[in-house]
Amino acid sequence: MLRSPIRRVDIARSWQLAREQFAAVVAERDAMFHRHLAELADLRRELHELRSIFLDVVTTLRAQAEVDVATQRHELEVLLARLERDPTRPLQ
C-alpha cells in the first residue's frame, strides 16, 4: 500500500529553525562586512605609503634632473666659449 505523502509540520520548530538560520546569515554578513572594512583600511594605508614613496622618488628624480641640466648648461657654455670667434682673426 502507498503511504500518504502528508507530513506533520511542527510550526514552532520551523520558525525556530528559520530564526536560527537567519541569525547565522546575519552574523556571517556582519563578519564579512568587518573583514572588508579591515581590508579596505589596509589598502588605504598601503596606498598612502605608496603615494609617499612615489612622491619621494619624483622629488629625487626632479632634483637629479635639475643637477643634470645645470651640468649640461655649464658644459654648453664652456663649448660655446671655445667656439667664439677671435676678433683679431679675419673672417675669411
Secondary structure, 3 states (H helix, E strand, C coil): CCCCCCCCCCHHHHHHHHHHHHHHHHHHHHHHHHHHHHHHHHHHHHHHHHHHHHHHHHHHHHHHHHHHHHHHHHHHHHHHHHHCCCCCCCCC
